[in-house]
Each structure stands twice: as structure tokens, then as C-alpha cells.
Amino acid sequence: MYDDHTDPFARVWGANLHFGYWESGVADAPIAEATERMTDELLARMSCSPGEHVLDVGCGVGVPALRLARTRHVRVTGISTSAPQVAQASARAEEAGLSDEVVFHCGDAMELDFTDDAFDAAWALESLHHMSDRVRALRELRRVVRPGGSLAVADFILTGPVHGPDRHTVEAFREGGGAHSLGTIEDYVADLRQAGLDVIEALDVSTQARPSLTKHAEVFRDERHRLVPTMGEREVDRMIRTLERLDEMPQAGYVLLSAQVP
Ligand SMILES: C[S@@+](CC[C@H](N)C(=O)[O-])C[C@H]1O[C@@H](n2cnc3c(N)ncnc32)[C@H](O)[C@@H]1O
């Protein structure tokens, strides 16, 4: 999905491939500002010191990793399952003059190609919902982050049970958006604990992230003509429909989590 859709998506949404954070719960700031703000909200939940090495799980095209490196003066290794994303992220690091500090590789979060305790901290910015086995990915993170190291996660959740036609919407999000691990905050916390992590904070920021759904649908509708040639009419319309329906579902939520390796 990301091999084919990253470029068209980034063209209309911006290269931060994640939801925005609007403090007021209404879209009173541009998308680019709100997506940077979401990165900053996650940054605020990361404990890492200058010179330390942080793993970025599901790095997209590298924008959050570069912000992390610049803000905290850390080294970052980003991984993604998408080779074109890794190539773009590496080019961005090069352009930013940070290619020694920030590197990107192809890799699968559920089977990390790193030794035990290789990192001081890790974050996953809107990537763990893609995991077919979230506990397995979290166990891998626990393994590669040293004892005492920090983990920060931003991700989609459902704030309650879903009934009737809304179940089809969630199914469409799973199928079309690759959202394989979708559940409540309690499910997330249970998965973190099952992976052996100490949970520090689980904050429901559904209200602050929700304008993203409206904005996403709006941008995709407005830019439909630019998206169709690369993504295809069927895919674009399916995406718009799913976003509009999710926007009508009060259970469509978002969480910020922080944890520590014991
Ligand atoms: C919604 S994007 C977020 C990208 C980036 N964190 C950002 O905020 O700009 C999800 C990312 O997760 C990556 N991803 C999906 N499944 C993965 C897996 N099994 N292992 C590693 N990365 C994965 C995708 O390639 C993509 O980069």
C-alpha cells in the first residue's frame, strides 16, 4: 500500500504521514502545523538524552525522525516495510545534512533485525495499527530497547464497541487502510503489559485528533483529480467513503502512550 500511495498521499496531506493534533478539537490551524504538533506531543512523552540512539518504527518518509533528531540531539534509526519510503527518508536526511545521525532501513517491526538492547528508546508514530500481531511487535521493541529505556506510541483506537453498519466501516479501514490492530485503550495497555512493558501514560486524545478525519476527507475530495491518475478512481473513492464514515463514528479515536522497559 505505502509503495504505491505514499507519494500521492504526501502531495495532498503533507510528508508527516499521520494525524494532526488540534488542542481545541476544531481545525483552527493548518494541517501541516497540526501534524507537527502531533509529533511534538509524542516527543514530549519520550525520555531520551543527547547522543542516545532511538528506533523509529514505521518511519514514513522520515520527517518525524528528523524532527526527533534535531530536537533531542539523538541518533535515530528508522525502519519501514516500504523501500520507496526508506529511499525518500534517506534522501531527506542527506539533504538536511543529518545522514550520519539519522539512517533508514527496510525492516519489519514484528521481526526486528537488531540485537538485544541495541537502542536507548523507541517510538511508533501511527504504525502499530498495521501489525497483524501487535503484542509480537511490542515484544520486539522491548527486546531491542535497553532496560530503563522509553517507548512512546501514537495510534488509532476505538473508544467503544462498534455496532451495525459501523462494523463495515471498521472492516473497510482494516482491509483498505491496513488497520489490523484496532481496539480500545484498555486493549492497548493490556498488550503493552503482555509484552513486558511498564505503562506510564495512556492518554485519550481522540478530541484533539478528530479534525483529521474531516480534513482528510476534505483534502481527498478536493484533490481527487490529482489522486486518481496514480491511485485509481476506485481506491480514491473507497478511501474518501471510509474517511467520511469514520468521521461520523464517535468511536473513531486516537491515543498517546508512553511506557518503559523494566
Ligand atoms: C501512517 S504511516 C506513519 C509514518 C510515520 N511514522 C509518520 O508519522 O510520518 C505508517 C508507517 O508504518 C510502516 N509500517 C507498516 N507496517 C510495518 C511493519 N510491519 N514494520 C515496520 N513498519 C511498518 C509503513 O510503511 C509506514 O511508514
The ligand as an SDF file (V2000), in Angstrom:
LIG
                    3D

 27 29  0  0  0  0  0  0  0  0999 V2000
    0.7230    6.0420    8.8840 C   0  0  0  0  0  0  0  0  0  0  0  0
    2.3700    5.7570    8.3840 S   0  0  0  0  0  0  0  0  0  0  0  0
    3.2610    6.7050    9.5770 C   0  0  0  0  0  0  0  0  0  0  0  0
    4.6220    7.0710    9.0870 C   0  0  0  0  0  0  0  0  0  0  0  0
    5.4590    7.9820   10.0140 C   0  0  0  0  0  0  0  0  0  0  0  0
    5.5660    7.4300   11.3410 N   0  0  0  0  0  0  0  0  0  0  0  0
    4.9020    9.3770   10.0660 C   0  0  0  0  0  0  0  0  0  0  0  0
    4.2570    9.6710   11.0760 O   0  0  0  0  0  0  0  0  0  0  0  0
    5.1230   10.1470    9.1240 O   0  0  0  0  0  0  0  0  0  0  0  0
    2.6880    4.0800    8.9270 C   0  0  0  0  0  0  0  0  0  0  0  0
    4.0950    3.5850    8.6930 C   0  0  0  0  0  0  0  0  0  0  0  0
    4.2180    2.2630    9.2190 O   0  0  0  0  0  0  0  0  0  0  0  0
    5.0060    1.4870    8.3310 C   0  0  0  0  0  0  0  0  0  0  0  0
    4.7540    0.0540    8.5670 N   0  0  0  0  0  0  0  0  0  0  0  0
    3.6510   -0.6660    8.3230 C   0  0  0  0  0  0  0  0  0  0  0  0
    3.8140   -1.9490    8.6820 N   0  0  0  0  0  0  0  0  0  0  0  0
    5.0760   -2.0480    9.1760 C   0  0  0  0  0  0  0  0  0  0  0  0
    5.8520   -3.1120    9.7110 C   0  0  0  0  0  0  0  0  0  0  0  0
    5.3610   -4.3390    9.8230 N   0  0  0  0  0  0  0  0  0  0  0  0
    7.1150   -2.8450   10.1070 N   0  0  0  0  0  0  0  0  0  0  0  0
    7.6340   -1.5820   10.0090 C   0  0  0  0  0  0  0  0  0  0  0  0
    6.9400   -0.5510    9.5080 N   0  0  0  0  0  0  0  0  0  0  0  0
    5.6830   -0.7710    9.0970 C   0  0  0  0  0  0  0  0  0  0  0  0
    4.5830    1.9980    6.9740 C   0  0  0  0  0  0  0  0  0  0  0  0
    5.4710    1.6260    5.9690 O   0  0  0  0  0  0  0  0  0  0  0  0
    4.5420    3.4890    7.2510 C   0  0  0  0  0  0  0  0  0  0  0  0
    5.8320    4.0150    7.1500 O   0  0  0  0  0  0  0  0  0  0  0  0
  1  2  1  0
  2  3  1  0
  2 10  1  0
  3  4  1  0
  4  5  1  0
  5  6  1  0
  5  7  1  0
  7  8  2  0
  7  9  1  0
 10 11  1  0
 11 12  1  0
 11 26  1  0
 12 13  1  0
 13 14  1  0
 13 24  1  0
 14 15  1  0
 14 23  1  0
 15 16  2  0
 16 17  1  0
 17 18  1  0
 17 23  2  0
 18 19  1  0
 18 20  2  0
 20 21  1  0
 21 22  2  0
 22 23  1  0
 24 25  1  0
 24 26  1  0
 26 27  1  0
M  CHG  2   2   1   9  -1
M  END
$$$$
